[in-house]
Amino acid sequence: MNVTLAVKQYVSKMIENSGPGMKVLLMDKETTSIVSVVYTQSEILQKEVYLFERIDSQSRDNMKHLKAICFLRPTKENVEHLIQELRRPKYSVYFIYFSNVISKSEIKALAEADEQEVVAEVQEFYGDFIAVNPHLFSLNLQGVARGRSWEPSMLARCTQGLTSVLLALKKCPMIRYQLSSDMSKRLAESVKQIITKEYELFDFRKTEVPPLLLILDRSDDAITPLLNQWTYQAMVHELLGLNNNRIDLSRVPGISKDLKEVVLSAENDEFYANNLYLNFGEIGTNIKNLMEDFQKKKPKEQQKLESITDMKAFVDNYPQFKKMSGTVSKHVTVVGELSRLVSERQLMEVSEVEQELSCQNDHSNAQQSLRRLLQSPRLSELDAVRLVMLYALRYERHSSSVLPGLMEELSRRGVSERHRGMVKSMLEYGGKRVRGSDLVTPTDAVAKTKQFFKGLKASGHRGVSHRWSHIRRSADRLQPEPQHTWSPHRPGREQHPQHQELPGGSYGHGGSQRRQNARKRSPQQPALS
């Protein structure tokens, strides 16, 4: 189950269906991100797509020699843009692909607008999500909730994204959600309704082990997102910002023009793919090895090109050398900036206090270490607030809590009122009243910490010992509610103790062509509990 491959196959199929000849790829803001994450521009160019345009652009010229491949989300705005486009077509022929299910009424409106009969094809290709990694997707949403309830438009978008992933992977899953979370329940019910309504789309081949869609609420473990991360991809995302696999390095001191924005994609960068999940200490060693390999393959400055054979060998090897040179420059710059930020923001010391707060059960030492670090002028405002948030979550109901004093310390440091207010917001979001369980088991936390640090001594790097116990702890509460009438398994199937895993997704608080002739049978009901 590879979400990156699924989207790439969709895009390839779109281009293939349009046949030979010069093409323009017409997209909206979201589908532009969806395509750019899985395909480089040079790869698309090799498929005779020579122009990339936005459907909402008003400055496009008439180019009747081009075929238009339209890949759009089925929103009202996009449908309206497409209607206007078809009334005054700028290209010779249109192949239209929607990233999710589109209503019959909207199809009818498009057909009525196609007075010049330029539309060759209309299909649904279910790539309505951003494939970050082969086993991780995102919808790039923010502000999905009002308090502890869904923002209605965000619930709809999350439902569309999840059902799109299921269709792309050809899975009709059992659905489990966190019983203590109303938002998880709402999302599970919403996905179930779509599967039931569009049951002919989910008529996939039955598997011996049914897939499982597990929906959890981030508020059940608010500690993990507050901790500094020490693996390569996570550090880049946390410290530099990773947006659709792109990093903005324009603020890095002394950065060259070519490196102001770089792309980190496991699909096209072997070094990145091999080091995604390695810790920072190992990355330093691997960067050194990469540099040494580069030096060995670097052409000698005085290399003589005395014959046609010499020239041919140089030309053949130059693209590979140029690519390796770009890879080395990019990763040396990224790792160098990470090192600078770790030193400048005292992140080693910050991480040590984070581990003490999250993994140990010694309130006296924890609050002393925290107070001592809050006195440091090098500690950033954001790191100071996050440390106090960790303390508030960990010792929320401790009899000797010093949270008021820590809040005063933040005020003395000049921390803004907005940032200080986040501490209270965090308790409302992920406090004990909400999660109803302990995030850390005092009896084994210290043992785990010692074991993890021991494993990292070889690299000379302080690691992260806090482990996300969200799934393990939530499993006990993921039982069917007695009042539910939904079946705990698919009709006509035996329950299995194991399930196929679906890729992980992030929605903020964080396929095949649609069958034209649906089989006439009773809907296949997805299990929901």
PyMOL commands that set and color helices and strands:
alter all, ss='L'
color gray80, all
select helices_A, chain A and resi 3-17+29-38+41-45+76-87+104-113+152-168+182-197+199-202+218-221+224-226+232-240+257-259+270-275+280-297+308-344+347-359+363-374+381-394+403-412+417-430+432-435+442-455+457-459+470-475
alter helices_A, ss='H'
color red, helices_A
select strands_A, chain A and resi 23-27+49-54+67-72+93-98+119-124+130-133+136-138+145-146+149-150+174-177+211-215+246-248+261-263+500-501+504-506
alter strands_A, ss='S'
color yellow, strands_A
deselect
rebuild
show_as cartoon
